[in-house]
């Protein structure tokens, strides 16, 4: 049995477009804040209409309360999600960047 997500309007199966995308774990329509958690999943896209969904969540969100050492990094990812305007961001695009304090020190 095919378990891929199904697009009702197009009558087509979604295809995996990108693995490891991050989205904010929040029901609030507000800017990113320091306490936001991040969920990591896979971006699927309908080949017919282009509709996108994120599915296949990791077991637990990245919480700044559980990962205190990485709280600023998690906040940087949350801000990148907001800046994307899409509601998600590819992890490989934000994790390859230097942490904010290193960028400030080197000017890059």
VENWO-V577542 format. One record per pair of residues at least 4 apart in sequence whose ideal C-beta (glycine too) atoms are under 8 Angstrom apart, sorted by the first residue. I is the first residue (numbers start at 1). GAP is how many residues later the second one is. If there is no record, write none. Layout:
I|GAP, I|GAP
This chain:
2|11, 4|9, 4|10, 4|11, 4|40, 5|8, 5|9, 5|39, 5|48, 5|50, 6|5, 6|6, 6|7, 6|8, 7|4, 7|5, 7|6, 7|7, 7|39, 7|41, 7|42, 7|44, 9|39, 9|40, 10|36, 10|37, 10|38, 10|39, 10|41, 11|37, 12|34, 12|35, 12|36, 14|30, 14|31, 14|32, 14|33, 14|37, 14|39, 15|29, 15|30, 15|31, 15|32, 16|26, 16|27, 16|28, 17|26, 17|27, 17|28, 17|35, 18|24, 18|25, 18|72, 19|23, 19|24, 20|20, 20|22, 20|70, 20|71, 20|72, 21|19, 21|20, 21|21, 21|22, 21|33, 21|67, 21|68, 21|69, 21|70, 22|16, 22|17, 22|18, 22|40, 22|55, 22|59, 22|66, 22|67, 22|68, 22|69, 22|72, 23|15, 23|16, 23|18, 23|31, 23|58, 23|64, 23|65, 24|8, 24|12, 24|13, 24|14, 24|15, 24|54, 24|57, 24|58, 24|63, 25|11, 25|12, 25|13, 25|14, 25|36, 26|4, 26|10, 26|11, 31|51, 32|4, 32|43, 32|46, 32|47, 32|49, 32|50, 33|42, 33|45, 34|30, 34|37, 34|41, 35|29, 35|30, 36|28, 36|38, 36|39, 36|42, 37|24, 37|25, 37|26, 37|27, 37|37, 38|23, 38|24, 38|36, 38|39, 38|40, 38|43, 39|15, 39|18, 39|19, 39|22, 39|23, 40|17, 40|18, 40|22, 40|51, 41|13, 41|14, 41|15, 41|16, 41|17, 42|12, 42|13, 42|14, 43|9, 43|10, 43|11, 43|45, 43|47, 44|8, 44|9, 44|10, 44|11, 45|5, 45|6, 45|7, 46|4, 46|5, 46|6, 52|34, 54|34, 62|4, 62|5, 62|8, 62|12, 62|15, 63|4, 63|11, 64|4, 64|6, 64|7, 64|10, 64|11, 65|6, 67|4, 67|7, 70|4, 71|4, 72|4, 72|27, 72|28, 72|29, 73|4, 73|26, 74|4, 75|4, 76|4, 76|18, 76|21, 76|23, 76|24, 77|4, 77|12, 77|14, 77|17, 78|4, 79|4, 80|4, 80|9, 80|13, 80|14, 81|6, 81|7, 81|8, 84|4, 84|5, 89|4, 89|5, 90|4, 91|4, 92|4, 93|4, 97|6, 98|4, 98|5, 98|8, 98|10, 99|4, 100|4, 101|4, 102|4, 103|4, 103|5
